[in-house]
Amino acid sequence: MSAENNILLDKSLGFAVRIVKLCNFLQKEKKEHIISKQIIRSGTSIGANANEAAYGVSKADFVSKMQIALKETAETEYWLRLLVMTDYIDKKQGESLIRDCLEIKRILVASLNTAKSKPN
């Protein structure tokens, strides 16, 4: 995976920006600090791990970092669903963030499947 012109890196960075803004909103407007700390860790970790994978030194390193990024998407999706269900964010905002999260998840799964199918 090349770091240049990479849709996964672009999308995960854009998603991280949205997550940071969400956390600012949660903390300032809703006075919510527990979930916001959890989601900022998982939501920004997706792109950080994908970026590390792009510079991995081996196929195993690449796969490991991409699997971590995939696990972080699952955690982030959970926190987003919880925020919607507890009315910290409205359904429209939550669905938009969840859609972005699931799109990143699909890209990660496809990248992992491709990497695993290639011989060393």
C-alpha positions as CSV (number, residue, x, y, z in Angstrom):
1,M,0.0,0.0,0.0
2,S,1.4,3.3,-1.0
3,A,0.9,6.3,1.2
4,E,0.6,8.6,-1.7
5,N,-2.9,9.1,-3.2
6,N,-4.3,6.6,-0.8
7,I,-8.1,6.7,-0.4
8,L,-8.0,4.8,3.0
9,L,-5.5,7.3,4.4
10,D,-7.5,10.3,3.1
11,K,-10.9,8.9,4.4
12,S,-9.5,7.9,7.8
13,L,-7.9,11.3,8.3
14,G,-11.1,13.1,7.3
15,F,-13.0,10.8,9.7
16,A,-10.5,11.5,12.5
17,V,-11.2,15.3,12.0
18,R,-14.9,14.7,12.3
19,I,-14.3,12.6,15.5
20,V,-12.2,15.4,17.1
21,K,-14.9,17.9,16.3
22,L,-17.5,15.5,17.7
23,C,-15.5,15.2,20.9
24,N,-15.2,19.0,21.3
25,F,-18.9,19.2,20.9
26,L,-19.6,16.5,23.4
27,Q,-17.3,18.0,26.0
28,K,-18.3,21.7,25.5
29,E,-22.0,21.4,24.7
30,K,-23.1,18.2,26.4
31,K,-20.5,18.1,29.2
32,E,-19.8,14.5,28.4
33,H,-16.2,13.4,29.0
34,I,-16.2,9.6,29.5
35,I,-17.4,8.4,26.1
36,S,-15.8,11.3,24.3
37,K,-12.4,10.1,25.6
38,Q,-13.1,6.6,24.4
39,I,-14.2,7.6,20.9
40,I,-11.4,10.0,20.3
41,R,-8.9,7.2,21.0
42,S,-10.5,4.7,18.8
43,G,-11.7,7.1,16.0
44,T,-8.3,8.7,15.5
45,S,-6.4,5.4,15.9
46,I,-7.9,4.0,12.7
47,G,-6.0,6.4,10.5
48,A,-2.9,6.3,12.6
49,N,-2.6,2.6,12.3
50,A,-3.5,2.6,8.6
51,N,-0.8,5.2,8.1
52,E,1.7,3.0,10.0
53,A,0.7,0.1,7.8
54,A,1.5,2.1,4.7
55,Y,5.1,2.3,5.9
56,G,5.2,-1.3,7.2
57,V,8.5,-3.1,6.9
58,S,6.9,-6.4,6.0
59,K,3.7,-8.0,4.9
60,A,3.1,-9.2,8.5
61,D,3.7,-5.7,9.8
62,F,1.2,-4.3,7.3
63,V,-1.4,-6.9,8.1
64,S,-1.0,-6.4,11.9
65,K,-1.5,-2.7,11.7
66,M,-4.4,-3.0,9.4
67,Q,-6.1,-5.5,11.7
68,I,-5.6,-3.1,14.6
69,A,-7.2,-0.3,12.5
70,L,-10.1,-2.7,11.7
71,K,-10.7,-3.4,15.4
72,E,-10.7,0.3,16.1
73,T,-13.4,0.8,13.5
74,A,-15.6,-1.7,15.3
75,E,-15.0,0.0,18.7
76,T,-15.7,3.5,17.1
77,E,-18.9,2.2,15.6
78,Y,-20.0,0.9,19.0
79,W,-19.4,4.3,20.6
80,L,-21.2,6.1,17.8
81,R,-24.3,3.9,18.2
82,L,-24.2,4.4,21.9
83,L,-24.1,8.2,21.5
84,V,-27.1,8.1,19.2
85,M,-29.1,5.7,21.5
86,T,-28.4,7.9,24.5
87,D,-29.3,11.1,22.7
88,Y,-25.9,12.7,23.0
89,I,-25.9,13.2,19.2
90,D,-28.9,13.3,16.9
91,K,-29.7,10.3,14.6
92,K,-28.8,12.1,11.4
93,Q,-25.3,13.1,12.7
94,G,-24.8,9.6,14.1
95,E,-25.8,7.9,10.9
96,S,-23.5,10.0,8.8
97,L,-20.6,9.2,11.1
98,I,-21.5,5.5,11.2
99,R,-21.7,5.4,7.4
100,D,-18.2,6.9,7.1
101,C,-16.9,4.4,9.7
102,L,-18.5,1.4,7.8
103,E,-17.0,2.7,4.5
104,I,-13.5,2.7,6.1
105,K,-14.2,-0.7,7.6
106,R,-15.0,-2.1,4.1
107,I,-11.8,-0.6,2.7
108,L,-9.8,-2.1,5.5
109,V,-11.4,-5.6,5.0
110,A,-10.7,-5.4,1.2
111,S,-7.1,-4.3,1.8
112,L,-6.6,-7.1,4.3
113,N,-8.1,-9.7,2.0
114,T,-5.9,-8.6,-0.8
115,A,-2.7,-8.6,1.4
116,K,-3.5,-12.0,2.8
117,S,-4.2,-13.5,-0.6
118,K,-0.8,-12.4,-2.0
119,P,2.2,-14.7,-1.6
120,N,5.0,-13.5,0.6
